[in-house]
Amino acid sequence: MKKGTFLTIFKITLPVFFGYIALGIAFGLIFTNAGFPWWFSSLMSIIVYAGAAQFIAIGLLAAGTPITAILITELFVNIRHIFYGLSLITKFKDCGKWKPYLIFSLTDETYSLLTTVDVPEDCKPGTFYGLISLLDQSYWVIGTTIGAIAGNFIPFDLTGIDFSLTALFAILTIEQILKTKDFIPVLIGLITTTTSILLWKFGIIADSSNILLIAISLGLGALLIAKSKAMGETK
C-alpha cells in the first residue's frame, strides 16, 4: 500500500477520530466514576467494542444485574447489526483474512464510513476496510484509556457528558443523509421512537426504560417490511 493511500484512509476516519476520542474519554470517566478499575474499561473496549452497549453495561454492572439479563439487553441493543451485516455481504466477499475482524469491529460509525467510500485501485478491499475499522477501534480504545486514567486522578463534573454518544450519532446521520440522499431509515427511526414515547405517555408501556427496546423492535419490523418491498420491486 502506498503512503498516500494510508493517509487517505486516515482522513476518511477523521470524523470518527474526533468523535471516538471524546466519546471514549466520556465512557472512561463514567466507568471509573462507577467504581470500576481503569484497566477494565480499556479491556472492555478491546474485547467488547460496542459504544452504546458499553454505556448501558455500566449501569447494569453497577446495579449487580444478573449476567443473563445483561446479555439479553445487549443483544437487543445491538441486534441492528444483523442488518448492517446483510447490507455488507457483497463488500466483504473478497476481504479474506480481514473478514472476521470486519464482522467484529462493525460499529454504527464504521458502518457509516464503509457504506460511503470506494476502494482505491491500488488497495485490496480487505486491507482498505480493515484499516478503517482498525483505526476506528484504536481511537475508541485510546479515548477510553485516557478517560479512565484521568478519572482516577482528576475530579470531573459528569453532568451531560453521556449526551456525547447522541451527538456523534446525530453528526454521522446527517453525513449519511447528505451522501446517500436516503431519508427512509431516518423517518423510520423518528416515527418508531415517537410511537414508543407516546405508548409510554399513555400508559401502554409501564416502564420508561423499555422505550428504547420497543423503539428498536418497531424499527426492525419497519425496516424488514421496507426491505422486503424494495426487494419485491426489483424482481
C-alpha positions in Angstrom: 0.0 0.0 0.0 1.2 3.5 -0.9 1.7 6.0 1.9 -0.8 8.3 0.2 -3.5 5.5 0.4 -3.0 5.2 4.2 -3.3 9.0 4.6 -6.5 8.8 2.6 -7.8 6.1 4.9 -6.8 8.2 7.9 -8.6 11.3 6.5 -11.7 9.2 5.9 -11.7 8.2 9.6 -11.1 11.7 11.0 -14.8 12.3 11.9 -14.8 9.1 13.9 -11.4 10.0 15.4 -12.8 13.2 16.9 -16.0 11.6 18.0 -14.4 8.4 19.5 -11.7 10.2 21.4 -14.2 12.5 23.0 -16.8 9.7 23.5 -14.2 7.3 24.7 -13.0 9.8 27.3 -16.6 10.2 28.4 -17.0 6.4 28.7 -13.8 6.0 30.7 -14.7 8.8 33.1 -18.2 7.4 33.7 -16.8 3.9 34.0 -14.3 4.7 36.7 -16.7 7.0 38.4 -19.0 3.9 38.8 -16.2 2.3 40.9 -14.6 0.0 38.3 -10.8 -0.2 37.8 -9.4 1.9 34.9 -7.9 -1.1 33.0 -11.3 -2.8 32.9 -12.7 -0.1 30.7 -9.8 -0.5 28.3 -10.1 -4.3 28.2 -13.9 -3.9 27.6 -13.2 -1.6 24.6 -10.8 -4.1 23.1 -12.9 -7.2 23.7 -16.5 -5.9 23.5 -16.1 -2.7 21.4 -19.7 -1.6 21.3 -20.1 2.0 22.3 -23.8 2.2 23.1 -23.8 -1.3 24.7 -20.8 -0.4 26.8 -22.5 2.7 28.2 -25.6 0.7 29.0 -23.4 -2.0 30.6 -22.1 0.5 33.2 -25.4 0.9 34.9 -26.3 -2.8 34.6 -23.0 -3.9 36.1 -23.1 -1.3 38.8 -26.6 -2.4 39.8 -25.5 -6.0 40.1 -27.8 -7.1 37.2 -27.6 -10.9 36.5 -25.3 -11.8 33.6 -28.2 -13.4 31.7 -30.2 -10.2 31.8 -27.2 -8.2 30.7 -26.6 -10.4 27.8 -30.2 -10.3 26.6 -30.3 -6.5 27.0 -27.0 -6.1 25.0 -28.4 -8.5 22.3 -31.4 -6.3 21.7 -29.4 -3.1 21.7 -27.0 -4.5 19.1 -29.4 -6.6 17.0 -29.5 -3.9 14.4 -26.0 -5.1 13.3 -27.7 -8.1 11.6 -29.0 -5.6 9.0 -25.6 -3.9 8.8 -24.0 -7.3 8.1 -26.6 -8.2 5.4 -26.0 -5.0 3.5 -22.2 -5.5 3.5 -22.1 -9.1 2.3 -21.0 -8.0 -1.2 -18.4 -5.6 0.1 -16.9 -8.2 2.5 -17.0 -11.0 0.0 -13.3 -10.7 -1.1 -11.8 -9.4 2.2 -10.0 -12.7 3.0 -8.3 -12.8 6.4 -9.7 -9.4 7.3 -13.3 -10.7 7.2 -13.6 -12.0 10.9 -12.3 -8.7 12.2 -14.5 -6.7 10.0 -17.5 -8.5 11.4 -16.4 -8.0 14.9 -15.5 -4.3 14.5 -18.6 -3.2 12.7 -19.9 -0.3 14.8 -22.5 2.3 13.7 -19.8 4.8 12.9 -17.6 2.3 11.0 -20.7 1.1 9.0 -21.4 4.7 8.1 -17.9 5.1 6.7 -17.8 1.7 4.9 -21.0 2.3 3.1 -20.0 5.7 1.7 -16.4 5.1 0.4 -14.9 3.4 -2.6 -11.8 1.2 -2.5 -8.8 2.8 -4.2 -7.4 1.0 -7.2 -4.0 0.3 -5.5 -5.5 -1.3 -2.4 -7.3 -4.6 -1.7 -10.8 -4.4 -0.3 -9.9 -6.3 2.8 -6.9 -4.1 3.6 -8.9 -0.9 2.9 -11.9 -1.8 5.0 -9.8 -3.5 7.6 -7.6 -0.4 8.2 -10.6 1.8 8.5 -12.1 -0.5 11.1 -8.8 -0.9 13.0 -8.2 2.8 13.1 -11.7 3.4 14.4 -11.3 0.9 17.2 -7.9 2.3 18.1 -9.5 5.7 18.6 -12.1 4.2 20.9 -9.6 2.3 23.0 -7.3 5.4 23.3 -10.1 7.6 24.3 -11.4 5.1 26.8 -8.0 4.7 28.4 -7.4 8.4 28.6 -10.8 9.0 30.3 -10.4 6.1 32.7 -6.9 7.1 33.8 -7.9 10.7 34.1 -11.0 9.7 36.1 -8.7 8.2 38.8 -6.7 11.4 39.4 -8.9 14.4 38.3 -12.4 15.2 39.7 -14.9 15.8 36.9 -18.5 17.1 36.8 -20.1 14.4 34.6 -23.4 16.2 34.1 -24.5 15.8 30.5 -21.3 14.0 29.3 -23.3 10.9 28.4 -25.0 13.1 25.6 -21.8 12.8 23.6 -22.9 9.5 22.2 -26.2 11.0 20.9 -24.3 14.0 19.4 -21.9 11.7 17.5 -24.9 9.7 16.1 -26.6 12.9 15.0 -23.5 14.1 13.1 -23.0 10.8 11.4 -26.6 10.5 10.5 -26.5 14.0 8.8 -23.4 12.9 6.9 -25.1 9.7 5.8 -28.2 11.6 4.6 -26.1 14.0 2.6 -24.1 11.2 1.0 -26.9 8.7 0.2 -30.0 11.1 -0.1 -31.9 8.3 1.6 -34.4 9.6 4.2 -36.3 6.4 4.8 -34.2 5.0 7.7 -34.3 8.4 9.5 -38.0 8.7 9.1 -38.5 5.1 10.4 -36.3 6.0 13.4 -38.3 9.2 14.1 -41.7 7.5 13.8 -40.9 4.4 15.8 -39.2 6.5 18.6 -42.1 8.9 18.8 -44.5 6.0 18.8 -42.7 4.4 21.7 -42.7 7.6 23.7 -46.4 8.0 23.1 -47.1 4.5 24.2 -45.3 5.2 27.5 -47.1 8.6 27.9 -50.5 6.9 27.6 -49.5 4.1 30.0 -49.3 1.3 27.4 -45.6 0.9 28.3 -45.4 0.8 32.1 -41.6 1.4 32.4 -39.8 4.2 30.6 -36.7 2.1 30.5 -38.4 -0.1 27.9 -38.9 2.8 25.4 -35.6 2.1 23.7 -36.3 -1.7 23.5 -39.8 -1.0 22.0 -38.4 1.6 19.5 -35.7 -0.8 18.3 -38.3 -3.6 17.9 -40.6 -1.4 15.9 -37.8 -0.1 13.9 -36.5 -3.5 13.0 -40.0 -4.6 11.9 -40.4 -1.5 9.8 -37.0 -2.0 8.2 -37.9 -5.6 7.4 -41.1 -4.5 5.7 -39.4 -1.8 3.8 -36.6 -4.1 2.7 -39.0 -6.8 1.5 -41.0 -4.3 -0.5 -37.8 -3.0 -2.1 -36.6 -6.5 -3.0 -40.1 -7.2 -4.5 -39.9 -4.1 -6.7 -36.5 -5.1 -8.1 -37.7 -8.6 -9.1 
